[in-house]
Amino acid sequence: MRRWRLEAFVFAAAVVGVAPLAESAEIAPHRALYTMSLGGARNDSGVVDARGTMDYEWGETCEGWTIEQRYRLKMRYAETSDVDIVSSFVTWESKDGLRYRFNQKQTRNGEVDQEIRGEARLEGLGKGGVAEFTKPQPQTLKLEPGVMFPSAHTILLIDSARAGENFVSRLIFDGATDENAVQVSAVIGQRLTADPAAATRSPLLERPGWRVRLAFFPVDASAEKPDYELGMRLLDNGVSQDMVIDYGEYSIRAKLDDIEPLAKPNC
């Protein structure tokens, strides 16, 4: 199974060429719980079932955004042994979009599969920078001008959607692997009105949004097909609903079960 991460998207629209709105998106810090299941699988994929849970927190500090994503997923295969995947991914990103720290640990059947840790920084908005890894081994990668950090995508996508844009493509560095930034292309659907019935679950869900589909292309610039795609309903406060992670041969669905607000900092 390829590694993936539910993105939180935060960045200044003016930096990436999107006309800023009079009022930018107001992100709601929150904790969300999801049930994961097999969305579908081709006969030749070998995958017969998938079950798991995901705990996702998007928090706010005076200087930055924190993301904590933890999931456990059990994959069942027709001809090979089951695989139990446990992943923890924690990041911090400065609100100016210039500094980023990342820490990931993933195990397969109880054995450490990959552990990644490091930090990255940009020389300025729209400029290049460097990513420095301390695990799995010390290395430094050069980041190209225009690269964004993962918390960078939400305000960009939300503000682009509010401005009527339907396609956004950017280089994103997230530290989920020890590779360089990847191209992420987003298709934004028509605006969806708020669902009044959602208020019975949480006021966080009674918000307008858009259907968004993200395609994550590999580092190899010559690749014509994405590694995977992520489809979801993205609300204008940053909450993600009804997600499907599509790997081509099979897909994983993440259903929102519970959500609660997190406190905003008193700065």
C-alpha angles and dihedrals in degrees: 000000000000118000117255138171134202102242129224109202123211129156143126108267095212091062094060098043100264114133106248118239123231087254121026124218115287109220117214113216107227149156118230132187121206136188113220124209141158109282096188142319138203117240091245095050094085090221114126102167145357129193133173152113136251131204114198127183127183108188134178132220128181091263105028155354126272125207124193118180122175125171141167119202130178114204120199121202131195098227106017137054122281117265123218110202122193118182135180121186122178126177141170124200128184115239091238089062094236104104130050137173125192137186125178133173124180130180132192116205090343096308121111107255098177139350120191129181135164148099138252137201138187126218091228143326108310092005131111128257144160139278116210119199123199092179143075080013133333111273140142125221125195114232118214123234111274096031114143131202118239098256081058099079106067103066088040092052096040094046090044090051092048089051091054097254115149102187132046126170124182142156110253129193113195107157092233087129132019090254132099130267119306132212113255118191120192129198112199120204131206120300115273118211121235116274108232090201090062090071089075087066099038138328085234088072098049092086135108118253148156139248105250129186120194123196116202111204123199123255089257102095092206093064113116098192128055122245088234142334131230121207124187148142105258115199122211091251094058099261115139122214139179097013127188122187107202118198094174097244092052141355136220122216122209115199119196109236104168140002135184134179122252123217120265117230120260098230 
